[in-house]
Amino acid sequence: MAKVRDYSGVVLTTPVTYGYARTTEHEVPWYIGGVLEEMMHRTGITKDQIDGFILASYRLAPDHSASMVEYFGLSTRFMIDLPFGGASGVIAARRAIRAVQNGDAEVVACVGADVAPTGFGIGANFSRFSRDHVYPYGAGGPNAVFAMITQNYMRKFGASREDFGRICVAQRKNGAAFPLAVMRTPISMQEYMSARPISDPLVLLDCVMRVNGGEGFLVMTEDRARSRGLPFVSVAATMERHDGTMATPVQEAVGVNAARDAFYEEASLGPQDIDFVQAYDDYPVIVMLQLEALGFCKPGEAARFLRERELTTEGDFPLNTNGGMLAMGQAGAAGGFVGMTEAMRQLTGETLGGSVVPRARAGIVSCYGTVNYDRGLCSSAAVLKKGGTK
Amino acid sequence: MNRPPMLPPKARGPLARRLSAAAARGAFELPFCEACGSAQYPLRERCWRCCSGKLVWRSASPMGTLLSQTAIRHSNEPYFQKFRPVALGSVQLDDGPVALMLLAKGCGLAGSRVRILNQLDRAGEAVLVAAAPDNEDGANVMADPNREIAGKVVLVTGANGGIGRELVAAFRTAGAAEVIEIGGPSGGGTVQPLDITDPAAVDALAVQVADRIDILVNNAGYNANAGALFPADGHLARREMDVNYFGLLNMMQAFVPAMRERGQGVIVNVLSILSLVNLPATGSYCASKAAAWSLTQAARGELAPWGVRVCGILPGAVDTRMSATIPPPKLAPRQLANAVLKAIRDGVEDAYPGAMAERIFASMREDAKTVEKEMSARLPG
């Protein structure tokens, strides 16, 4: 049994969602700098006080976090590049908390930022396995791989297209209220069912749009947040799992499944105590796999579980309360931070005019990413709790 | 010069090139771990199960079970736009790993057994294709025009020789729209005479027909059946090089521009397994065939971006008048002709028809020097 770990004394603050747009004339550093600028502007923290920097970006290459130190004139003593894509938001928080607890840094800026790839052959450099064994087959991106994961899930567990559509329709409704979402028009189930097919059974409305933008938050001691009057959330539990064991021939579970019991023990609460879930939503089937991994229902039962619940922010199972990436679009690796920043906003009340989960005290952020070949390898999750400093 | 045709993604790592090499001769091979026996896919340099670096490439089981599938209706890869929907499946190989592959028609639903083919795509790189176990149509799932024979216009040189006559008959039987028969300077019957060593004559023919040719079969050859250093007639070696190398070069130079212009076409060069190793009893012939083989490789590289496939046929001894002095076993000309058509349909780069060629090729891969020693030992006296 894993030892219960301690997150006390360190908090997450200042969720930033910056610059979301379908097109851009900018490069990735524009978005990184936009996030940093807003962090400093909102907190009064100066650049020389940011001594830790954690960065996730796909399209910053050939640059990386060290390049950004020079680009923005930073001087840090703790720095990490995260290559975990969609799983990077929670992992950034985990690493930053330990750094602050251990005295390696006092204020850590966690940033995910990307620009949308354009033109043909957009995935060609993602991984060795994809270059050799996926792109030559006509799958120019991950759609085909997730189509096969979805098809397998439907066949084995009896999920229908309407079950996936229910997630998409509810999230687009949530997104309609969030001012920073790129797609703010709600969709109907009829529109979902008749949407343009992309890779059977996936349709256009299952797939996130590639956009440009940045996300981020600050990690610091609770004392520092309180002394500056910053609204903050605390962390009750986290977990991550990077699973290359190919447990099933087609992906049917996300890796954090294996760490669930210790996760809730660490949080001193259970799924019944959770007020909302922000789950990585690159494709609706992956939302289902995460809900199963998080113990909201048994493996294979997510479709039935969701049929019995209302998934909008006002409903009995608020899911991706700002519309997730289905409404925000995916700004590359920043997509791994979308759930983090929105969960923080729900718990601090800084929802920017978006819809609010009433009396929310605890939420789960679940992340998933890095489709190297035929499945997502990385997953992570956190329980965030309401903190203080209104 | 026009623009090169749209081809599928060519980018591959060094390990995938090894898979392409197997596909080039129609084989499905994977690395297996010598320490724990595991088959490796996606391709790795070290074992997925035990991290051992002792991986050995060998034949993999060509069977698997379909796990899941999709029809890609939107692709970011431009080449695939005109082939949509692309049927893609996830297949568990009988050897263990899961592989994504193109699906031929009739693969059935998840749970179906499938046969796995390792084929070259239009870029000349390996792609795996799953077909129903009883599929006999070659599984040309991406409709590669260079793998079709029916309706095509074929030109065969050496058409009045033993192999040439069988080639002409085989292409006609397979539904070729037209087979243009080109023979030596004498010609005769339906065979048009041409001296392929005369560039002006070759060009004159090309001006008339090159625009129509889909498949060019360079079958004309000459063998003086003599050693290189003590020939009865010193001109014979020069004649071999003139026909087997410069004649081939003349034909390709004259006929290739039209194929390149159209972005498709097949060139089949009938060579010999002795292109790869010298049999001193016919030493100068082997040298000329080695030159022709090298030229085949050069043409393949130069033409690959233009969608033109170059196929080398490397048989052992064939039962014709030219090899009358060689003792059996020999491949029947009809068998060789069928092997040429199969090579086109399967889209391979190299074929080694017959037991003798297969054995020599396998030995060459094992240790080329041993084969050289074996050939030297066959000198008469």
Chai-1 contact restraints between the chains, C-beta under 6 A:
chainA,res_idxA,chainB,res_idxB,connection_type,confidence,min_distance_angstrom,max_distance_angstrom,comment,restraint_id
A,F120,B,N76,contact,1.0,0.0,6.0,A-B,restraint_1
A,F120,B,P78,contact,1.0,0.0,6.0,A-B,restraint_2
A,I122,B,N76,contact,1.0,0.0,6.0,A-B,restraint_3
A,A124,B,A11,contact,1.0,0.0,6.0,A-B,restraint_4
A,R128,B,G13,contact,1.0,0.0,6.0,A-B,restraint_5
A,F129,B,P42,contact,1.0,0.0,6.0,A-B,restraint_6
A,R131,B,A11,contact,1.0,0.0,6.0,A-B,restraint_7
A,D132,B,R12,contact,1.0,0.0,6.0,A-B,restraint_8
A,D132,B,G13,contact,1.0,0.0,6.0,A-B,restraint_9
A,D132,B,A16,contact,1.0,0.0,6.0,A-B,restraint_10
A,H133,B,P42,contact,1.0,0.0,6.0,A-B,restraint_11
A,Y135,B,P9,contact,1.0,0.0,6.0,A-B,restraint_12
A,P136,B,P8,contact,1.0,0.0,6.0,A-B,restraint_13
A,P136,B,P9,contact,1.0,0.0,6.0,A-B,restraint_14
A,P136,B,V127,contact,1.0,0.0,6.0,A-B,restraint_15
A,Y137,B,L88,contact,1.0,0.0,6.0,A-B,restraint_16
A,Y137,B,L100,contact,1.0,0.0,6.0,A-B,restraint_17
A,Y137,B,L102,contact,1.0,0.0,6.0,A-B,restraint_18
A,G138,B,I72,contact,1.0,0.0,6.0,A-B,restraint_19
A,G138,B,S75,contact,1.0,0.0,6.0,A-B,restraint_20
A,G138,B,E77,contact,1.0,0.0,6.0,A-B,restraint_21
A,G138,B,F80,contact,1.0,0.0,6.0,A-B,restraint_22
A,G138,B,V86,contact,1.0,0.0,6.0,A-B,restraint_23
A,G140,B,S75,contact,1.0,0.0,6.0,A-B,restraint_24
A,G140,B,N76,contact,1.0,0.0,6.0,A-B,restraint_25
A,G140,B,E77,contact,1.0,0.0,6.0,A-B,restraint_26
A,G141,B,N76,contact,1.0,0.0,6.0,A-B,restraint_27
A,A144,B,T70,contact,1.0,0.0,6.0,A-B,restraint_28
A,A144,B,I72,contact,1.0,0.0,6.0,A-B,restraint_29
A,A144,B,L88,contact,1.0,0.0,6.0,A-B,restraint_30
A,A147,B,T70,contact,1.0,0.0,6.0,A-B,restraint_31
A,M148,B,S68,contact,1.0,0.0,6.0,A-B,restraint_32
A,M148,B,T70,contact,1.0,0.0,6.0,A-B,restraint_33
A,M148,B,S90,contact,1.0,0.0,6.0,A-B,restraint_34
A,Q151,B,S68,contact,1.0,0.0,6.0,A-B,restraint_35
A,N152,B,S68,contact,1.0,0.0,6.0,A-B,restraint_36
A,R155,B,A110,contact,1.0,0.0,6.0,A-B,restraint_37
A,P197,B,R73,contact,1.0,0.0,6.0,A-B,restraint_38
A,I198,B,R73,contact,1.0,0.0,6.0,A-B,restraint_39
A,I198,B,H74,contact,1.0,0.0,6.0,A-B,restraint_40
A,S199,B,T70,contact,1.0,0.0,6.0,A-B,restraint_41
A,S199,B,I72,contact,1.0,0.0,6.0,A-B,restraint_42
A,D200,B,T70,contact,1.0,0.0,6.0,A-B,restraint_43
A,D200,B,A71,contact,1.0,0.0,6.0,A-B,restraint_44
A,P249,B,L67,contact,1.0,0.0,6.0,A-B,restraint_45
A,P249,B,Q92,contact,1.0,0.0,6.0,A-B,restraint_46
A,P249,B,V98,contact,1.0,0.0,6.0,A-B,restraint_47
A,V250,B,L67,contact,1.0,0.0,6.0,A-B,restraint_48
A,V250,B,S68,contact,1.0,0.0,6.0,A-B,restraint_49
A,V250,B,S90,contact,1.0,0.0,6.0,A-B,restraint_50
A,Y373,B,P42,contact,1.0,0.0,6.0,A-B,restraint_51
